[in-house]
Amino acid sequence: MRRYVIFSVVLLGVAACSDSGRAPVAVDKSGDGSSVIVETEVTLKPTTTTSTSTTTSTTIPVVVIPNVENYDKDVALQTLNDLGLRAELVPVESSESPDSVVGVSPEAGSEVIEGSVVEVNYAVPALHSVTVSYFVEEPTWINGTWGKGPCEHRDYNVREGQSLLLIGPNGEILASTAVENGGRGEHPEFRTPCEFEFVFEDVPEVASYELETPDGSRFPAYSLNEAKDLNWVFAWEVSYS
């Protein structure tokens, strides 16, 4: 009696195949010495892998930067923020009205995406350090020994403990400074020529400037153009005839 032994074949990891055919399965030698070859018809079916790609499109809003020049800086800030822009204030020294917008970056009319940063340049007064000096022939007094101390101009009450003022065109006080050690004598006598020099800090640009002494006296005014030409150094002379 012949015995048939059939071996199963397991195919793993077949991704794709298009052919069918015969494959030898096994060989059995029976006890009577005969051999049997068993063939099995195997059909391989193709496996198809499908990949799906998805395209997502996102629309980003575009904003046109408006013209906010000459706006108050706070109004310009709110206007830009309402459009979805991030406004940043940048002070710029200018003769324009304080806090008014003098420009933006990127410039007005530019197209930017929503959320972009826009620099808003707004005007702040240009500030200067102003040196003021005046020469007095007489009468002045020297407080130190043998004329070595600071001068006093007593007729104008320019003495230690007092203050001088720098006055604008409308009588407004622009800056003040202390008289302390404002001048020194040049001759060892009590009535001697002296030159006083004072420094005023953070002085804005205005149409004109006057020096006012503690007694209320004022010196002739310098115009803004003269101040610029003189590099912010003013000088006067007080003469007694």
C-alpha positions, 0 to 999 in steps of 0.5 A, spaced: 500 500 500 502 506 498 502 512 503 502 519 501 505 524 505 503 531 503 507 537 506 503 544 507 507 550 504 506 557 508 508 563 504 509 569 508 510 576 506 508 576 499 507 583 497 505 581 489 505 576 484 502 575 477 504 568 475 501 561 477 505 554 477 506 548 480 511 547 485 513 540 488 511 539 495 514 532 497 518 526 496 516 519 500 519 513 500 515 508 502 516 501 505 516 497 499 522 501 496 517 505 491 517 513 491 511 518 490 512 525 488 506 529 489 505 536 486 500 541 488 497 546 484 499 553 487 496 560 485 499 566 487 494 572 487 497 579 487 496 583 493 495 591 491 497 596 496 494 603 496 497 609 498 492 615 499 495 622 500 491 628 502 493 635 500 490 640 506 490 648 503 491 653 509 489 661 507 493 666 510 489 673 511 493 679 507 493 686 510 494 692 507 498 697 512 493 703 512 496 710 512 496 713 520 501 718 519 500 724 523 495 720 528 496 720 535 500 714 537 495 711 541 490 711 536 495 709 530 496 703 535 489 701 536 487 702 528 493 697 527 491 692 532 484 692 530 486 689 523 490 684 526 497 687 526 502 687 532 504 694 532 510 697 536 511 704 538 518 707 537 520 714 539 523 718 534 526 725 535 522 730 531 520 737 530 513 735 529 507 735 534 509 730 540 506 723 540 504 724 533 506 718 528 511 720 523 512 714 519 511 706 519 515 700 517 513 697 513 511 703 509 503 704 508 500 701 502 504 694 503 501 688 504 503 683 510 500 677 513 496 678 519 499 678 525 505 681 522 509 686 526 509 694 524 513 699 527 510 706 529 515 711 529 512 717 533 515 724 535 518 726 541 522 733 542 529 733 540 533 734 547 539 738 548 545 740 553 545 747 553 551 751 555 550 758 558 555 763 560 556 771 561 561 775 562 560 781 568 566 787 568 563 789 575 560 789 580 562 782 582 564 779 588 569 774 590 567 769 596 574 766 597 580 768 600 584 773 595 579 772 590 580 765 589 573 763 590 566 763 586 564 769 583 557 772 585 553 777 581 549 780 587 546 785 582 542 780 579 542 775 585 546 770 582 549 767 588 550 760 591 543 757 593 539 760 587 537 758 581 537 760 573 532 759 568 532 758 561 525 760 558 521 759 552 518 764 547 511 763 551 515 764 557 515 757 559 520 754 563 524 749 559 530 748 564 533 750 571 540 749 574 543 751 580 548 757 581 553 754 585 560 755 583 557 758 576 563 762 575 570 764 578 574 771 579 580 773 575 583 778 579 584 778 587 580 784 589 572 784 591 570 788 585 573 784 579 571 781 572 567 774 572 565 769 567 559 765 569 558 758 566 552 754 567 549 747 563 542 746 562 540 739 561 534 736 556 532 742 553 527 741 547 527 745 541 523 751 541 523 758 537 527 762 542 531 761 548 532 767 554 536 766 560 533 769 566 537 770 573 534 769 580 532 777 580 527 776 574 532 779 569 532 776 562 538 776 557 537 777 549 533 771 546 537 766 541 533 763 536 532 756 534 537 757 528 542 761 532 542 755 537 543 750 532 549 754 529 552 755 535 552 748 537 547 750 543 552 754 547 550 761 548 554 767 551 552 774 553 556 780 556 553 785 562 557 791 562 557 797 567 558 804 564 
